[in-house]
Amino acid sequence: MIVHYTKDIASALGILSSGELQMTRLGGLDESNDALRHLNDFNRLHYTQDLIATFKQALKLMNQTPNLDQKQFFTHTFMAAQLRKVAYQNGVSLGGSLGRLLSQNSFMARFSDEEASAFADPSRGEIAFEFEGNPLAAPRGFQLLFNKVHYTDSEKLKKLEADSGDDMAQFMDGVAQENDSTFADILAAYIEKLEKQQLSYTGIIHDLLAALMEENRGGDYTPLDLYTLDETVQTVKFIHDFIVEDYTTKFRTETGQKPPTKLEIKQILKQNPDMIQATWIDIRSALIADDGSEGEREVRAILLPQNKKQFNQQKKFIPADFEADKLRRIVISANAAHKDEWKSKLEDALFTNKIANVEVVVL
C-alpha cells in the first residue's frame, strides 16, 4: 500500500481531475530539506579519498626527488591542501556541484507505505490517496526513483557527521614537535590519520547503503544498484559528466586558472571512470533519514534529470501522471471540519472523471 496525503479538498479534486500528482523542486521545498541533508557527509568520503591521493603523490615525490627543498615543497603542498579544503567547504567539489544540480533540477513527492488509518501527523494533510503500488510515471526527460527511506540510528549519524578533529594545521604542528620528525614524517602521519578516518566513513556509508538496498528489494521500488537498469546508468552518467564539468570549472575559477576546455573535460572523465560510482553513492544519500522520524515510514519519489533540456530553475512544481487503476481508496480524517461535504465532492469527482472501484471513507 502506497499512501499520498494532501491538505485540502481543492488539491484532492485537482488530483482527480488532472490525473497528476504535483512534485516539488528539491530546492523549493518549504520545509527543512532533509532529502539533501546527508549529501555533504557522503561527499566527504570522496573528498578525503582525493586528499589522501594528493598527499601520497606529494610524499612519493619527497622521497624520490634528490636535492628537493623539502620545506618549500611541504609548505606548497600544505597550502594547496588548505585551499582545497576551504573550496570543498564552500561547495567547490563534486558533491557541491551535485547538490546544486539536485536542488535546482530535481523534484520530489512524499508517500507512506502504511494505510492511512490514524492521521497521526496533521501536517501531512486530512485527505489520503491509497494506491496499490507505485502509481507514478516519470515525465519525459526524467528518471523516477521510487524508494523507501532508510532510517539510520543516531550513533551512526554522529560518527558520519563528526569532524574528527580534522584541523590540518594543528595536527601537523603536533607531529612537527616530536623529536627527529622530518617533513616526510609529518606528511606520512597525516596520511595515516586520513586513512583511518576514511576507513570509518567507508564502513558507515556502506552499511547505510546495504540496509537501504535490502529494504527496497522487490515490489515497485527502484533497484538501487547501478547496473540493473540501463536507464539508471545513462541518468547517472549524464549527472556525473555534468557535475565534473561544473566542479572543474568552479575550482579553476576559484584558483585563478583558465576554465577547462571540452577536450580537457573528456580527458578527465576518461581518466576517472570509477568516479561515476561515487556520484551514485552521493545521489542515494537522498534516501537516508534520521531514526527520529522512523514512525513515518516514508517513501520518496525523486525525479532525476536525464539531459540539460530539463534544467529550469524557475519551476517550483512539475506534474507527474499517476495510474488511476492503482487508486484503491480515498480516506478523509475524522477530524476534518467538512468531512461529509468532502466525501460527497470526492465521490462526485470520481464519477465525473470515470475512475471506478475507488471507495471514499472517513476514518
Residue frames relative to the residue before (quaternion, step in Angstrom):
aa qw qx qy qz dx dy dz
M 1.0000 0.0000 0.0000 0.0000 0.00 0.00 0.00
I 0.0893 -0.7796 0.6196 0.0170 3.56 -0.88 1.03
V 0.1075 -0.8283 0.5498 0.0015 3.58 -0.64 1.14
H 0.0912 -0.7708 0.6296 0.0341 3.55 -1.00 0.94
Y 0.2415 -0.7904 0.5527 0.1076 3.56 -0.75 1.09
T 0.0395 -0.7657 0.6403 0.0464 3.54 -1.22 0.59
K 0.5280 -0.7219 0.3751 0.2435 3.55 -1.04 0.82
D 0.8292 0.1128 -0.0338 0.5464 3.62 1.01 -0.58
I 0.6727 -0.5239 0.3542 0.3841 3.53 -1.29 0.38
A 0.6094 0.5606 -0.3641 0.4264 3.60 1.03 -0.69
S 0.6599 0.4943 -0.3048 0.4769 3.58 0.97 -0.87
A 0.6534 0.5215 -0.3151 0.4492 3.57 0.95 -0.87
L 0.6687 0.4802 -0.3009 0.4813 3.59 0.93 -0.84
G 0.6212 0.5427 -0.3362 0.4545 3.58 1.07 -0.69
I 0.6150 0.5409 -0.3414 0.4611 3.58 1.05 -0.74
L 0.6964 0.4771 -0.2790 0.4578 3.58 0.87 -0.94
S 0.6975 0.4734 -0.2916 0.4520 3.60 0.91 -0.81
S 0.7335 0.4188 -0.2374 0.4798 3.60 1.03 -0.74
G 0.3131 -0.7436 0.5238 0.2730 3.58 1.12 -0.62
E 0.6380 0.5143 -0.3074 0.4837 3.57 1.25 0.49
L 0.2318 -0.7100 0.6406 0.1782 3.50 -1.33 0.48
Q 0.3917 -0.7214 0.5213 0.2333 3.57 -0.94 0.88
M 0.1461 -0.7674 0.6197 0.0756 3.55 -0.94 0.97
T 0.3516 -0.7714 0.5075 0.1540 3.55 -0.95 0.97
R 0.5060 -0.6290 0.4940 0.3229 3.56 -1.02 0.83
L 0.5561 -0.6482 0.3971 0.3361 3.58 -0.83 1.00
G 0.7036 0.4565 -0.2714 0.4722 3.58 0.97 -0.80
G 0.6889 0.4720 -0.2793 0.4739 3.58 1.24 -0.18
L 0.3945 0.7246 -0.4832 0.2929 3.58 1.24 0.14
D 0.4413 -0.7092 0.4871 0.2552 3.58 -0.86 0.96
E 0.7005 0.4485 -0.2669 0.4867 3.56 1.02 -0.79
S 0.7011 -0.4191 0.3407 0.4656 3.56 -1.29 0.06
N 0.3612 -0.7795 0.4750 0.1906 3.54 -0.64 1.13
D 0.0616 -0.8461 0.5293 0.0134 3.56 0.34 1.25
A 0.5049 0.6471 -0.4358 0.3694 3.61 1.20 -0.20
L 0.7565 0.3208 -0.1895 0.5374 3.60 1.13 -0.58
R 0.3468 0.7929 -0.4577 0.2041 3.57 1.28 0.10
H 0.7990 0.3220 -0.1552 0.4835 3.59 0.83 -0.95
L 0.3646 0.7536 -0.4830 0.2566 3.59 1.24 0.12
N 0.6766 0.4973 -0.3059 0.4486 3.58 0.87 -0.90
D 0.6248 0.5297 -0.3379 0.4635 3.59 1.08 -0.71
F 0.6536 0.4951 -0.3139 0.4788 3.57 0.98 -0.82
N 0.6713 0.5101 -0.3079 0.4409 3.58 0.92 -0.90
R 0.5760 0.5930 -0.3877 0.4077 3.60 1.10 -0.58
L 0.5381 0.6050 -0.3961 0.4330 3.58 1.18 -0.47
H 0.7229 0.4271 -0.2426 0.4859 3.58 0.88 -0.96
Y 0.6052 0.5469 -0.3531 0.4583 3.57 1.10 -0.67
T 0.6622 0.5004 -0.3071 0.4655 3.59 0.92 -0.90
Q 0.6237 0.5354 -0.3277 0.4657 3.57 1.04 -0.80
D 0.6557 0.5079 -0.3005 0.4709 3.57 0.98 -0.87
L 0.6512 0.5150 -0.3097 0.4633 3.59 0.99 -0.84
I 0.6265 0.5323 -0.3348 0.4606 3.59 0.99 -0.80
A 0.6640 0.5077 -0.3071 0.4550 3.58 0.89 -0.95
T 0.6401 0.5297 -0.3166 0.4577 3.59 1.02 -0.84
F 0.6943 0.4700 -0.2756 0.4702 3.58 0.87 -0.95
K 0.6319 0.5320 -0.3404 0.4493 3.60 1.01 -0.72
Q 0.6373 0.5133 -0.3229 0.4755 3.56 1.04 -0.79
A 0.6466 0.5102 -0.3172 0.4702 3.58 1.00 -0.80
L 0.6524 0.5144 -0.3125 0.4606 3.60 0.96 -0.86
K 0.6224 0.5411 -0.3314 0.4583 3.56 1.04 -0.77
L 0.6615 0.4970 -0.3000 0.4747 3.57 0.95 -0.86
M 0.6405 0.5322 -0.3228 0.4498 3.59 1.00 -0.80
N 0.7159 0.4555 -0.2476 0.4677 3.56 1.01 -0.84
Q 0.7680 0.3922 -0.1908 0.4690 3.58 1.10 -0.62
T 0.6664 0.5042 -0.3075 0.4552 3.60 1.21 -0.22
P 0.3249 -0.7571 0.5322 0.1948 3.64 -0.46 1.18
N 0.8526 0.1757 -0.1330 0.4739 3.56 -1.24 0.63
L 0.3551 0.7277 -0.5099 0.2904 3.59 1.15 0.50
D 0.3983 -0.6738 0.5624 0.2664 3.56 -0.99 0.83
Q 0.2366 -0.8431 0.4661 0.1262 3.55 0.18 1.34
K 0.6219 0.5390 -0.3543 0.4441 3.59 1.03 -0.71
Q 0.6739 0.4896 -0.2918 0.4702 3.57 0.90 -0.93
F 0.6680 0.4985 -0.3005 0.4638 3.57 0.93 -0.91
F 0.6387 0.5205 -0.3206 0.4673 3.58 1.01 -0.86
T 0.6509 0.5210 -0.3141 0.4542 3.59 0.91 -0.90
H 0.6476 0.5132 -0.3100 0.4702 3.56 0.98 -0.90
T 0.6656 0.5053 -0.2984 0.4612 3.60 0.91 -0.92
F 0.6586 0.5181 -0.3003 0.4557 3.56 0.97 -0.92
M 0.6763 0.4918 -0.2951 0.4622 3.59 0.90 -0.92
A 0.6354 0.5220 -0.3273 0.4655 3.58 1.03 -0.80
A 0.6546 0.5082 -0.3099 0.4660 3.58 1.01 -0.82
Q 0.6364 0.5253 -0.3257 0.4615 3.58 1.02 -0.77
L 0.6446 0.5064 -0.3141 0.4790 3.57 1.00 -0.84
R 0.6398 0.5253 -0.3204 0.4606 3.57 1.03 -0.83
K 0.6466 0.5213 -0.3187 0.4567 3.58 1.01 -0.82
V 0.6465 0.5097 -0.3152 0.4722 3.59 0.97 -0.88
A 0.6422 0.5186 -0.3199 0.4651 3.57 0.99 -0.87
Y 0.6358 0.5296 -0.3191 0.4620 3.59 0.98 -0.88
Q 0.6774 0.4938 -0.2916 0.4607 3.59 0.91 -0.93
N 0.6930 0.4480 -0.2622 0.5002 3.58 1.20 -0.53
G 0.6327 -0.5813 0.3187 0.4002 3.58 1.25 0.32
V 0.5176 0.5956 -0.4479 0.4204 3.60 1.22 0.24
S 0.4708 0.6071 -0.4741 0.4301 3.52 0.22 1.37
L 0.6630 -0.4654 0.3703 0.4546 3.57 -1.25 0.15
G 0.6604 0.5062 -0.3074 0.4617 3.57 0.98 -0.83
G 0.6301 0.5285 -0.3335 0.4609 3.58 1.06 -0.71
S 0.6611 0.4900 -0.2989 0.4832 3.57 0.99 -0.86
L 0.6400 0.5122 -0.3246 0.4719 3.58 1.02 -0.77
G 0.6343 0.5407 -0.3308 0.4426 3.58 0.97 -0.83
R 0.6593 0.4956 -0.3085 0.4740 3.57 0.99 -0.83
L 0.6445 0.5202 -0.3290 0.4537 3.59 0.96 -0.84
L 0.6886 0.4722 -0.2919 0.4665 3.59 0.83 -0.96
S 0.6584 0.5268 -0.3151 0.4355 3.58 0.92 -0.88
Q 0.7672 0.3977 -0.1941 0.4643 3.57 0.90 -0.94
N 0.8348 0.2572 -0.0672 0.4821 3.58 1.00 -0.77
S 0.6452 0.4588 -0.3408 0.5070 3.60 1.23 0.28
F 0.2228 -0.7871 0.5690 0.0845 3.56 -1.17 0.65
M 0.1170 -0.8172 0.5637 0.0271 3.56 -1.10 0.67
A 0.0581 -0.7391 0.6677 0.0676 3.52 -1.30 0.57
R 0.3317 -0.7586 0.5350 0.1681 3.55 -1.09 0.74
F 0.0570 -0.7662 0.6400 0.0074 3.53 -1.13 0.83
S 0.2579 -0.7054 0.6198 0.2273 3.53 -1.39 -0.08
D 0.3395 -0.7496 0.5237 0.2205 3.59 -1.13 0.51
E 0.6247 0.4851 -0.3713 0.4863 3.59 1.13 0.65
E 0.6177 -0.5730 0.3861 0.3755 3.57 -1.14 0.60
A 0.4705 -0.6804 0.4941 0.2677 3.56 -1.11 0.77
S 0.2009 0.8254 -0.5003 0.1675 3.58 0.41 1.20
A 0.7668 0.3911 -0.1990 0.4686 3.59 1.14 -0.53
F 0.1084 -0.7965 0.5731 0.1593 3.61 0.99 -0.83
A 0.1152 0.8514 -0.5015 0.1022 3.54 1.00 0.94
D 0.7530 0.3100 -0.1836 0.5507 3.60 1.11 -0.63
P 0.3158 -0.7936 0.4874 0.1815 3.63 -0.16 1.24
S 0.6003 0.5922 -0.3667 0.3930 3.59 1.11 -0.59
R 0.5613 0.6019 -0.3927 0.4105 3.59 1.18 -0.40
G 0.5862 -0.5368 0.3989 0.4573 3.54 0.97 -0.86
E 0.4659 -0.7025 0.4813 0.2404 3.55 -1.30 0.32
I 0.7001 0.3491 -0.2683 0.5622 3.57 1.29 0.18
A 0.0730 -0.8148 0.5750 0.0061 3.56 -0.85 0.96
F 0.2399 -0.7431 0.6112 0.1291 3.55 -1.03 0.91
E 0.1587 -0.7950 0.5809 0.0729 3.58 -0.68 1.08
F 0.0933 -0.8040 0.5873 0.0049 3.56 -0.71 1.15
E 0.3951 -0.6713 0.5697 0.2621 3.51 -1.24 0.54
G 0.8194 -0.0270 -0.0308 0.5717 3.56 0.05 1.32
N 0.7211 -0.4245 0.3261 0.4398 3.54 -1.36 0.00
P 0.2103 -0.8221 0.5166 0.1138 3.62 -0.56 1.09
L 0.6177 0.6382 -0.3203 0.3295 3.58 1.20 -0.45
A 0.1588 -0.7233 0.6606 0.1232 3.51 -1.31 0.56
A 0.4586 -0.7039 0.4682 0.2739 3.59 -0.82 0.97
P 0.4767 -0.6384 0.5097 0.3246 3.61 -0.97 0.75
R 0.6618 -0.5099 0.3714 0.4049 3.56 -1.22 0.49
G 0.8005 0.2886 -0.2248 0.4747 3.56 -0.94 0.94
F 0.7019 0.3847 -0.2613 0.5395 3.58 1.30 0.11
Q 0.2476 -0.7011 0.6316 0.2197 3.52 -1.31 0.36
L 0.3181 -0.7547 0.5495 0.1650 3.55 -1.01 0.87
L 0.1322 -0.7104 0.6845 0.0967 3.53 -1.01 0.95
F 0.0053 0.7869 -0.6160 0.0353 3.58 -0.77 1.02
N 0.2425 0.8141 -0.4684 0.2430 3.55 -0.03 1.32
K 0.5377 -0.5728 0.5140 0.3444 3.50 -1.30 0.51
V 0.4361 -0.6493 0.5580 0.2772 3.52 -1.19 0.67
H 0.2794 -0.7256 0.5969 0.1980 3.59 -1.07 0.72
Y 0.2081 -0.7713 0.5921 0.1057 3.56 -0.75 1.10
T 0.1454 -0.8200 0.5513 0.0510 3.54 -0.58 1.15
D 0.5717 -0.6123 0.4139 0.3564 3.57 -1.15 0.56
S 0.6367 -0.5935 0.3534 0.3428 3.54 -1.13 0.75
E 0.6127 0.5637 -0.3658 0.4161 3.60 1.04 -0.63
K 0.6376 0.5139 -0.3316 0.4684 3.59 0.99 -0.76
L 0.6698 0.4978 -0.3073 0.4573 3.56 0.95 -0.84
K 0.6105 0.5405 -0.3553 0.4571 3.58 1.05 -0.69
K 0.6622 0.4888 -0.3040 0.4797 3.58 0.98 -0.83
L 0.6530 0.5214 -0.3125 0.4517 3.56 1.02 -0.82
E 0.7429 0.4192 -0.2186 0.4739 3.56 0.97 -0.89
A 0.4975 0.6826 -0.4255 0.3249 3.58 1.23 -0.36
D 0.4380 -0.6971 0.5078 0.2537 3.54 -1.02 0.85
S 0.2726 -0.8089 0.4774 0.2086 3.58 1.32 -0.34
G 0.5806 -0.6199 0.3707 0.3758 3.58 1.09 0.67
D 0.2748 0.8099 -0.4820 0.1906 3.54 1.10 0.70
D 0.2213 0.7364 -0.5950 0.2341 3.55 0.44 1.27
M 0.3450 -0.7953 0.4645 0.1808 3.53 -0.09 1.36
A 0.6939 0.4860 -0.2829 0.4498 3.58 0.82 -1.01
Q 0.6616 0.5128 -0.3091 0.4514 3.58 0.91 -0.92
F 0.6573 0.5117 -0.3161 0.4541 3.58 0.92 -0.88
M 0.7004 0.4745 -0.2799 0.4538 3.58 0.83 -0.98
D 0.6084 0.5358 -0.3507 0.4689 3.59 1.10 -0.62
G 0.6394 0.5354 -0.3202 0.4493 3.54 1.04 -0.81
V 0.6635 0.4873 -0.3007 0.4816 3.57 0.97 -0.86
A 0.6418 0.5533 -0.3233 0.4212 3.58 0.98 -0.85
Q 0.6567 0.5269 -0.3108 0.4410 3.60 1.11 -0.58
E 0.5386 0.6056 -0.4116 0.4168 3.56 1.26 -0.19
N 0.6151 -0.5835 0.3902 0.3590 3.56 -1.14 0.65
D 0.8730 0.1045 -0.0869 0.4683 3.53 -1.12 0.81
S 0.3798 0.7203 -0.5027 0.2901 3.63 1.08 0.54
T 0.2282 -0.7538 0.6028 0.1278 3.55 -0.80 1.03
F 0.6654 -0.4732 0.3693 0.4437 3.56 -1.28 0.14
A 0.6172 0.5333 -0.3393 0.4685 3.58 1.09 -0.65
D 0.6260 0.5365 -0.3325 0.4579 3.60 1.06 -0.77
I 0.6466 0.5266 -0.3166 0.4520 3.57 0.96 -0.91
L 0.6782 0.4873 -0.2885 0.4683 3.56 0.91 -0.95
A 0.6478 0.5223 -0.3173 0.4548 3.60 0.96 -0.85
A 0.6454 0.5218 -0.3215 0.4558 3.58 1.02 -0.80
Y 0.6703 0.4841 -0.3099 0.4693 3.58 0.97 -0.79
I 0.5988 0.5436 -0.3612 0.4643 3.59 1.06 -0.68
E 0.6434 0.5237 -0.3197 0.4578 3.59 0.96 -0.86
K 0.6387 0.5191 -0.3218 0.4679 3.59 1.00 -0.83
L 0.6688 0.5016 -0.2995 0.4597 3.58 0.90 -0.93
E 0.6456 0.5270 -0.3225 0.4489 3.60 0.98 -0.80
K 0.6342 0.5050 -0.3342 0.4808 3.60 1.03 -0.69
Q 0.6391 0.5195 -0.3100 0.4749 3.55 1.02 -0.85
Q 0.6521 0.5271 -0.2974 0.4567 3.55 0.99 -0.92
L 0.6410 0.5285 -0.3197 0.4557 3.56 0.99 -0.84
S 0.6470 0.5138 -0.3105 0.4700 3.56 1.02 -0.83
Y 0.6442 0.5153 -0.3144 0.4697 3.60 0.92 -0.92
T 0.6635 0.5323 -0.3057 0.4278 3.55 0.84 -1.05
G 0.6676 0.5138 -0.3040 0.4449 3.57 0.88 -0.95
I 0.6773 0.4962 -0.2964 0.4552 3.58 0.88 -0.95
I 0.7007 0.4756 -0.2823 0.4507 3.58 0.80 -1.01
H 0.6542 0.4987 -0.3247 0.4668 3.60 0.93 -0.79
D 0.6151 0.5285 -0.3464 0.4715 3.61 1.07 -0.65
L 0.6531 0.5161 -0.3117 0.4582 3.59 0.95 -0.90
L 0.6948 0.4730 -0.2836 0.4616 3.57 0.88 -0.94
A 0.6221 0.5347 -0.3477 0.4541 3.60 1.02 -0.72
A 0.6628 0.4884 -0.3018 0.4807 3.59 0.98 -0.84
L 0.6274 0.5401 -0.3285 0.4547 3.59 1.00 -0.83
M 0.6871 0.4834 -0.2849 0.4615 3.58 0.86 -0.97
E 0.6412 0.5294 -0.3271 0.4491 3.58 1.00 -0.80
E 0.6760 0.5023 -0.2929 0.4526 3.60 0.96 -0.86
N 0.7416 0.4070 -0.2170 0.4872 3.59 1.17 -0.49
R 0.4050 0.7006 -0.4942 0.3176 3.58 1.15 0.40
G 0.8179 0.2397 -0.1843 0.4895 3.55 -1.04 0.82
G 0.7234 0.4313 -0.3204 0.4337 3.53 -1.35 -0.03
D 0.7188 -0.4253 0.3323 0.4382 3.54 -1.17 -0.65
Y 0.4662 0.7046 -0.4342 0.3124 3.58 1.23 0.16
T 0.5528 -0.6346 0.4390 0.3146 3.55 -1.09 0.80
P 0.4554 -0.6498 0.5188 0.3181 3.64 -0.87 0.81
L 0.2591 -0.8233 0.4946 0.1021 3.57 -0.80 1.02
D 0.4734 0.5615 -0.5105 0.4472 3.55 1.15 0.54
L 0.6148 -0.6155 0.3481 0.3494 3.57 -1.11 0.54
Y 0.8105 0.3862 -0.1535 0.4127 3.58 0.89 -0.87
T 0.4234 0.7025 -0.4805 0.3105 3.63 1.19 0.16
L 0.7877 0.2096 -0.0982 0.5710 3.58 0.99 -0.88
D 0.4652 -0.6752 0.4960 0.2857 3.57 -0.83 0.99
E 0.6086 0.5727 -0.3478 0.4250 3.57 1.05 -0.75
T 0.6325 0.5286 -0.3315 0.4589 3.58 1.05 -0.76
V 0.6393 0.5265 -0.3247 0.4568 3.58 0.93 -0.87
Q 0.6798 0.4939 -0.2897 0.4584 3.57 0.88 -0.96
T 0.6605 0.5072 -0.3090 0.4593 3.59 0.96 -0.86
V 0.6860 0.4766 -0.2895 0.4674 3.57 0.84 -0.98
K 0.6262 0.5301 -0.3443 0.4564 3.60 1.03 -0.74
F 0.6385 0.5112 -0.3343 0.4682 3.60 0.95 -0.82
I 0.6710 0.4916 -0.3015 0.4660 3.59 0.86 -0.97
H 0.6603 0.5139 -0.3118 0.4502 3.59 0.92 -0.90
D 0.6547 0.5091 -0.3200 0.4580 3.59 0.87 -0.92
F 0.6599 0.5166 -0.3128 0.4470 3.57 0.96 -0.86
I 0.7204 0.4490 -0.2790 0.4489 3.59 0.77 -0.96
V 0.5758 0.5562 -0.3882 0.4565 3.62 1.13 -0.49
E 0.6671 0.4841 -0.2993 0.4807 3.58 0.94 -0.87
D 0.6611 0.5112 -0.3080 0.4547 3.58 0.92 -0.91
Y 0.6809 0.4897 -0.2884 0.4620 3.58 0.88 -0.95
T 0.6682 0.5069 -0.3097 0.4479 3.57 0.84 -0.96
T 0.6484 0.5181 -0.3128 0.4619 3.57 0.99 -0.83
K 0.6814 0.4801 -0.2925 0.4687 3.58 0.88 -0.94
F 0.6457 0.5283 -0.3282 0.4430 3.59 0.96 -0.84
R 0.6818 0.4756 -0.2966 0.4701 3.59 0.89 -0.87
T 0.6213 0.5299 -0.3417 0.4652 3.56 1.06 -0.69
E 0.6520 0.5256 -0.3045 0.4537 3.58 0.98 -0.91
T 0.7574 0.3725 -0.1914 0.5009 3.60 1.02 -0.79
G 0.5754 -0.6534 0.3539 0.3418 3.58 1.24 0.37
Q 0.4931 0.6515 -0.4319 0.3820 3.57 1.19 0.50
K 0.6069 -0.5285 0.4359 0.4030 3.53 -1.33 0.17
P 0.5447 -0.6014 0.4589 0.3621 3.60 -1.05 0.67
P 0.5482 -0.6301 0.4288 0.3442 3.61 -1.07 0.61
T 0.4361 -0.6566 0.5417 0.2921 3.56 -1.18 0.53
K 0.6684 -0.4787 0.3722 0.4309 3.57 -1.28 0.24
L 0.6318 0.5339 -0.3286 0.4559 3.60 1.05 -0.78
E 0.6482 0.5134 -0.3217 0.4613 3.59 0.97 -0.83
I 0.6338 0.5253 -0.3330 0.4599 3.59 0.98 -0.81
K 0.6402 0.5201 -0.3218 0.4647 3.58 0.96 -0.85
Q 0.6604 0.5047 -0.3079 0.4630 3.58 0.98 -0.83
I 0.6298 0.5286 -0.3321 0.4623 3.59 1.01 -0.79
L 0.6712 0.4932 -0.2950 0.4683 3.57 0.93 -0.92
K 0.6530 0.5188 -0.3073 0.4584 3.58 1.03 -0.81
Q 0.6843 0.4972 -0.2803 0.4539 3.57 1.06 -0.78
N 0.7872 0.2638 -0.1260 0.5430 3.59 1.16 -0.52
P 0.0284 0.8533 -0.5204 0.0164 3.63 0.68 1.01
D 0.6457 0.5509 -0.3291 0.4139 3.59 1.10 -0.61
M 0.5352 0.6558 -0.4028 0.3482 3.58 1.22 -0.34
I 0.5129 0.6252 -0.4329 0.3984 3.60 1.20 -0.27
Q 0.5955 0.5598 -0.3572 0.4521 3.58 1.15 -0.62
A 0.6314 0.5306 -0.3300 0.4593 3.58 1.04 -0.78
T 0.6377 0.5214 -0.3232 0.4660 3.58 1.01 -0.79
W 0.6536 0.5052 -0.3120 0.4692 3.59 0.97 -0.81
I 0.5972 0.5386 -0.3568 0.4754 3.60 1.08 -0.68
D 0.6896 0.4909 -0.2864 0.4489 3.58 0.84 -0.98
I 0.6230 0.5419 -0.3462 0.4453 3.62 0.97 -0.78
R 0.6936 0.4932 -0.2816 0.4431 3.57 0.92 -0.89
S 0.4841 0.6470 -0.4467 0.3841 3.61 1.22 -0.13
A 0.5691 0.6058 -0.3740 0.4114 3.61 1.22 -0.43
L 0.6956 0.4471 -0.2649 0.4961 3.60 1.27 -0.22
I 0.5678 0.5559 -0.3844 0.4700 3.58 1.29 0.36
A 0.0190 0.8019 -0.5956 0.0422 3.59 -0.88 0.95
D 0.6162 -0.5584 0.4162 0.3677 3.56 -1.31 0.34
D 0.5603 -0.6273 0.4231 0.3370 3.56 -1.12 0.65
G 0.5140 0.6547 -0.4171 0.3650 3.61 1.21 -0.25
S 0.7193 0.4104 -0.2376 0.5077 3.58 1.24 -0.43
E 0.3093 0.8265 -0.4484 0.1421 3.55 1.30 0.08
G 0.6092 0.5911 -0.3563 0.3906 3.58 1.04 -0.68
E 0.5979 0.6058 -0.3594 0.3826 3.58 1.18 -0.45
R 0.1393 -0.8155 0.5438 0.1408 3.61 1.10 -0.65
E 0.1181 0.8579 -0.4881 0.1086 3.54 0.92 0.99
V 0.1495 -0.7149 0.6743 0.1092 3.51 -1.30 0.66
R 0.1722 -0.7984 0.5706 0.0863 3.58 -0.84 0.96
A 0.1725 -0.7271 0.6561 0.1054 3.51 -1.05 0.91
I 0.0023 -0.8136 0.5784 -0.0592 3.59 -0.54 1.20
L 0.2290 -0.7612 0.5940 0.1234 3.56 -0.86 1.00
L 0.1395 -0.7819 0.6053 0.0536 3.56 -0.76 1.11
P 0.4394 -0.6991 0.4866 0.2853 3.64 -0.83 0.89
Q 0.2864 -0.7765 0.5421 0.1454 3.56 -1.05 0.79
N 0.7874 0.0491 -0.0532 0.6122 3.59 1.29 -0.13
K 0.6697 -0.5385 0.3417 0.3805 3.56 -1.27 0.38
K 0.5147 0.6471 -0.4227 0.3711 3.61 1.20 -0.32
Q 0.6786 0.4956 -0.2884 0.4590 3.58 1.18 -0.56
F 0.5003 0.6494 -0.4392 0.3675 3.59 1.23 -0.06
N 0.2399 0.7471 -0.5869 0.1994 3.56 -0.61 1.14
Q 0.2229 -0.8313 0.4972 0.1102 3.54 -0.01 1.28
Q 0.6135 0.5789 -0.3524 0.4054 3.61 1.20 -0.31
K 0.6221 0.5524 -0.3520 0.4290 3.59 1.14 -0.51
K 0.2092 -0.7663 0.5941 0.1266 3.56 -0.85 0.97
F 0.7854 0.1692 -0.0889 0.5887 3.57 1.18 -0.58
I 0.0608 -0.7586 0.6448 0.0710 3.53 -1.28 0.43
P 0.3748 -0.7425 0.5007 0.2398 3.62 -0.86 0.87
A 0.1063 -0.7633 0.6333 0.0707 3.54 -1.15 0.69
D 0.4558 -0.6867 0.4948 0.2754 3.60 -0.81 0.99
F 0.1157 -0.7634 0.6254 0.1125 3.56 -1.17 0.59
E 0.5072 -0.6433 0.4898 0.2984 3.53 -1.23 0.59
A 0.3568 -0.7619 0.5022 0.2001 3.58 -0.41 1.22
D 0.5955 0.5876 -0.3627 0.4105 3.59 1.12 -0.59
K 0.6712 0.4883 -0.3008 0.4697 3.59 1.20 -0.40
L 0.5333 0.6062 -0.4174 0.4170 3.60 1.27 -0.08
R 0.1403 -0.8323 0.5353 0.0337 3.58 -0.63 1.14
R 0.8160 -0.0358 0.0853 0.5706 3.57 0.99 -0.80
I 0.1680 -0.7288 0.6491 0.1391 3.55 -1.24 0.59
V 0.1446 -0.8153 0.5602 0.0216 3.54 -0.68 1.17
I 0.1639 -0.7728 0.6086 0.0736 3.56 -0.96 0.96
S 0.4904 -0.6659 0.4762 0.2988 3.57 -0.93 0.88
A 0.5100 -0.6508 0.4753 0.3009 3.56 -1.02 0.83
N 0.6478 0.5269 -0.3121 0.4531 3.58 1.24 -0.42
A 0.4721 0.6798 -0.4453 0.3416 3.59 1.25 -0.13
A 0.5003 -0.6972 0.4297 0.2810 3.58 -0.80 1.02
H 0.7898 0.2587 -0.1239 0.5421 3.60 1.07 -0.74
K 0.1268 0.8611 -0.4873 0.0705 3.58 1.11 0.68
D 0.6745 0.4909 -0.3180 0.4505 3.62 0.89 -0.82
E 0.6431 0.5049 -0.3140 0.4826 3.57 1.01 -0.82
W 0.6470 0.5205 -0.3165 0.4585 3.59 0.96 -0.86
K 0.6349 0.5397 -0.3330 0.4413 3.58 0.94 -0.88
S 0.6630 0.5029 -0.3024 0.4648 3.58 0.93 -0.91
K 0.6735 0.5003 -0.3003 0.4538 3.59 0.90 -0.89
L 0.6604 0.5054 -0.3102 0.4607 3.58 0.98 -0.80
E 0.6321 0.5171 -0.3299 0.4735 3.60 1.00 -0.77
D 0.6423 0.5097 -0.3214 0.4736 3.59 1.00 -0.79
A 0.6635 0.5125 -0.3052 0.4516 3.59 0.96 -0.87
L 0.6181 0.5320 -0.3429 0.4662 3.59 1.03 -0.72
F 0.6674 0.4950 -0.2964 0.4709 3.58 0.94 -0.90
T 0.6632 0.5213 -0.3018 0.4443 3.60 0.90 -0.97
N 0.7592 0.3727 -0.1927 0.4975 3.56 0.97 -0.88
K 0.4481 -0.7441 0.4082 0.2807 3.56 1.34 0.37
I 0.3786 0.6728 -0.5248 0.3586 3.56 0.93 1.02
A 0.1278 -0.8393 0.5281 0.0195 3.53 -0.32 1.29
N 0.8203 0.3030 -0.2123 0.4362 3.53 -1.44 0.22
V 0.5313 0.5780 -0.4348 0.4410 3.58 1.04 0.81
E 0.2483 -0.7797 0.5631 0.1152 3.57 -0.75 1.10
V 0.1883 -0.7415 0.6305 0.1312 3.57 -1.13 0.70
V 0.0393 0.8159 -0.5712 0.0812 3.59 -0.61 1.13
V 0.3095 -0.7025 0.6070 0.2053 3.52 -1.37 0.42
L 0.0187 -0.8044 0.5933 -0.0253 3.58 -0.75 1.08
